[in-house]
Amino acid sequence: MKLVFGLEADGRTYPDFPGAKSAVLGEAVVGPRGLLGILETQLGLTGPSKAEAIRIAAYAAKLSAALTARPKAFFAESFEKDRWSTAERLLRLRDDLVLAGWSKTAIGSTRIDDLAAAEAVLGNMPLGYADRHTIMLAALAEKPQLDIENIDAIESPGNLPHHISNLFTALKNCGVALNQLPLGQSAAKDNDLATVSQYLLKPSNTTLKGDGSFTIVRADTALLASEAVAEWLAADTEDALNDTVVICADGDTALLDQALKARGLPELGQSTNSPWRGALQVLPLAFGTIWKPFNPKPLMDLLLLPRPPISRSAARRLAYALSQEPGTGGNAWVEAWAAIHDKEVERLAGQPDAEETVAERIARWKEWTVGGQFDRKTGIPTDDAKRIAARVAYWAIRSGGADNDPLLLTVAGAANSFIDAIGVIGLDTLPALLIERMIEQVLAEGAENPVHIPKAGGLRCVKHPGAIWGPVKRTIWWSFCGPGEKVRAPADPWNTEENQALEKSDCRLATTAEVSQRISNAYTNAVYQTQEHMVLVRPALSGSDETTSHPLAHQLAPLLHKHQAQVNWTAEQILRQEKSQLANRTLARRTAATAGLPKQRKAWTLPATAIEKVRDRRETPTGLENLVNCQMRWLLQDVLRLSRGRFAEIPDTSQLLGNLAHEIAAQVFQPGKVLDQGKMTAEVSRLFDELVDAIAAPLHQPENAGEFVHARDHVPGSLAHLADFLRQKGLEIVGTETDRQKDLNDLKIGGRLDMLVKDAAGTLGVIDLKWTRSPRKRRDEVVNGTAIQLATYGVIADEATGKPVSGAYYMLNQKRLIGQRGGLVSEEEIDVQKDLGQTWLDVQATWKTWRDAAIAGNAIAGGIEGPPEPPEDIPIPASDEPCKFCGYSSLCRIASQEI
């Protein structure tokens, strides 16, 4: 076997294979882990690998046991506060020490001896890379026969980490020939790139010709940079793609691939391992729902995943119920489950054991939605935590196992690793913080985008400049930005005395300077290996953040500063001119015909289908209010039922408080006489505590603590104030949340009355409950005769006589009952310009005018000035700001601006 070894060769490399253009049996390019794997296979040292989370859990158990004998160990306080993070950090330090030659025993240094005490308890750790490397060195000391003829090293011996040097020494003693590939030799000849290479070898006062062999592409955005790079690649023949390598250090070529695909070029297909891919969120979200106080947001996120753990139709129905009443005990939630059950029964009708199948399925689905069971600090019993993780693993295997879906298999693996880690850590209960840390760890590696794959073609892509180990004609360094990998060179965690003690015990840790030099050599290597063109791509922005210079750019700064005109090329010029020169290629573009943005449009012609919907509809009080303010909005929202694109979301605190107060009022104000003050206060307090969890659970979250405390005092007080008024006036409750309908020739109305009351003589009154930050809007409506909702409720309230009844707004937040003077239910009596009876007549006339216009096929957007003007005889004109709270302004283009 012949191998090529490089420190960065455990991923994609270039060339792909040693020597030849295609794979040859017995030859490979490997990195440290790849070489270790080959040696383990040849010596029979392979074994099942353990996830890092299991190793951290095992080390946490060791640290806990070590604290029994050494209660004042240096990590004691940190371990008490955050067991997992402390174990994770110390395990990294321990592995570094083992890799550097530490024997896992005391060396006379307090902190290291504390770690040695942890090594001595609870048996051996699950093996990591450092442990495997140590075992391999011990096996090689016996000088076994290896099936490896020679290894060609990319890096120089002085540039290798101490543990790799030790491994190479052991391999040499086993008869393996070690060769050094050429170093520090410029592959480029007689061009600017060769000059840059020589400058990196030995800085000197030299000049660049500007021959295009070395270019820095600067762009305002990565999007424009991708367009320029793709244009450059497309400007030559397909054969020119061969021996072209793209370095993508950030690991994701999605943006560049879109530009390549648009030009018919092969996609690179490189994506980063991300823990945020949709299916991977099932595990954290499954645990996010279980803590007290119940937070409906994780449950909402779980239900709205592209692939939820229950059927999509059931998930959408539950999500909608959650958006109406954020909790799992309200009427909306109960009704949603009933509808899901009925749907499943209907779908499986006629099948054997349909009822049993539906019951089993519903029970399984409900397990995903049970929330608020465990206290965050006390924690969850380990058996319950294992059960939740096992449910996630079962779902993932059942959903994606047959298709070998990589994302779902990753989810299953993470869930099983989580279960194993629970078994190893040795605790009876797991606090919320520990659960969250463990989940972060098992998902830390994430998964690549399964649909983002490379396409066949001449282009190659590597993630690290050190992965280029042979000559390449053209190199494109995508996202050539800082801070570069030097950010990975950590500060030395050990002090001088500890380092001296380690050296005496033959444990040699790499210094920060050595790590930095190793990284720098990998950067310059990419320049040395390039022959014809090197294009460094530097966008000014990465997302919304400004980028910084790459360390290699700092190294070249003295040379490049005086040759900016020769090496810098701005991508924006491809937008300004039809032809531009980039690295000896002509980028040709054509001027595209431009079209203006759609103009604001006030008048619209309705199709026949919309007109039919206008003819047959039943109006609501809210719909009539929309109609008065803007006929266009009424048509889009109430007639055509056009969605604004938001399916389900958790309401804000103001809406939650309003919903909560409405529901409490509906239950406490039962038909008949109003409860006395004592019973009313007790009942409201009981219902408040019960209904917050059922329909307004977000109020329990810490960020809403202020609103919750305010509501806990204010809602009962507000309803008690309303009850006092009703008792003083001698009014009885007829009903709450009462549905009423009425047909007035062509005008059909329906609505739900918040509260209907009557006096001793049977005279009715309507109270409409409102929770707002300010009562001004509703008070002005009463004064000006534009209280459309009150007037409409008054018309439909009395089923017996059909006569309009008086009404008032009760502002729950301000404890104010606002109505016109002389009204049955007016506490704060106001002199009005029009009474509710006249307001209703105006509503009817306004409705008829706009409705007739719609039936004639005409619609007008009320917020746009100019002709056609609204009909002059409209009794209730639109408000001055009809578009202030409208979600359809992008359709009539009132929100558009000229460019």
Secondary structure, DSSP 8 states (H G I E B T S, - for coil): -EEEE-TTTTS--BSSSSSSSS--TTEEEE-HHHHHHHHHHHHT-------HHHHHHHHHHHHHHHHHH-TT-TTHHHHHH-HHHHHHHHHHHHHHHHHTT--SS--S-HHHHHHHHHHTSSS-----HHHHHHHHHHHHTT----S--EEEESS-GGGS-HHHHHHHHHHHHTT-EEEE---S--S--SSHHHHHHHHHHS--S------SSEEEEEESSHHHHHHHHHHHHHTS-GGGGTTEEEEETTS--HHHHHHHHHTT---------BTTSGGGGHHHHHHHTSEES--HHHHHHHHTSSS-SS-HHHHHHHHHHHHHS-SSSSHHHHHHHHHHHHHHHHHTTTSTTHHHHHHHHHHHHHHTT----EETTT-EEHHHHHHHHHHHHHHHHHHHTTTT-HHHHHHHHHHHHHHHHHHHHT-SEE-HHHHHHHHHHHTTT-B--TT----SSSEEEESSGGGB-S-EEEEEEET--SSGGGGGS----S-HHHHHHHHHTT-----HHHHHHHHHHHHHHHHHHEEEEEEEEEESEETTEE----HHHHHHHHHHHTTHHHHEEEGGGGGT-SEEEETTEEEE--------------EEE--HHHHHHHHH--B-HHHHHHHHH-HHHIIIIIIS----S-------HHHHHHHHHHHHHHHHS-SBS---HHHHHHHHHHHHHHHHHHH-GGGGSGGGHHHHHHHHHHHHHHHHHHHHHHHHTT-EEEEEEEEEEEEETTEEEEEEEEEEEE-TT--EEEEEEE--S-SHHHHHHHHHT--HHHHHHHHHH-TTT----EEEEEETTTTEEEEETT-TT-SEEE--SS-HHHHHHHHHHHHHHHHHHHHTTEEE-TTS-SSS---TT-SS---S-TTTT-S-HHHHTTT----
